[in-house]
């Protein structure tokens, strides 16, 4: 019984020390994950108990961002997308695909930030705004590039897919080389 009492005291002490910005990051994780579920899953699944289960699943990476939960919720989101497409016949709309991908990335990057921040960390708000600005720039650039590649693929139906694939591979190789250069520059 002593061990349970000590754990309760430690939990109460930790809750009283929680600072605002790490808490906001974790709330952001919960909201982006839940919004990703809402966009990926068909609306028929989001009623009743299933929504409660998905809300609990969205809470898991907010509580344990450095564990397996962010990967788990990303896989659940992709599973919801596949369920909507294959099981419910929902067509893949470009705006929905971009939104789900953006929410997956935002949840992932917020989990990376939250894994670095202790609950009681006192940080400058500019750290959070800088982090979110960079994440927003990545999301915007990816969305624009994705739309351009889709449009390039639609120009000529026969060769368009091949051209979009080659362009995507060139972008991936270019980004890999850029990251390699940035790591060596350190």
Secondary structure as GFF3:
##gff-version 3
##sequence-region A 1 186
A	DSSP	alpha_helix	2	17	.	.	.	ID=ss1
A	DSSP	alpha_helix	20	40	.	.	.	ID=ss2
A	DSSP	alpha_helix	49	63	.	.	.	ID=ss3
A	DSSP	alpha_helix	69	82	.	.	.	ID=ss4
A	DSSP	pi_helix	83	87	.	.	.	ID=ss5
A	DSSP	alpha_helix	94	116	.	.	.	ID=ss6
A	DSSP	alpha_helix	125	155	.	.	.	ID=ss7
A	DSSP	alpha_helix	157	185	.	.	.	ID=ss8
###
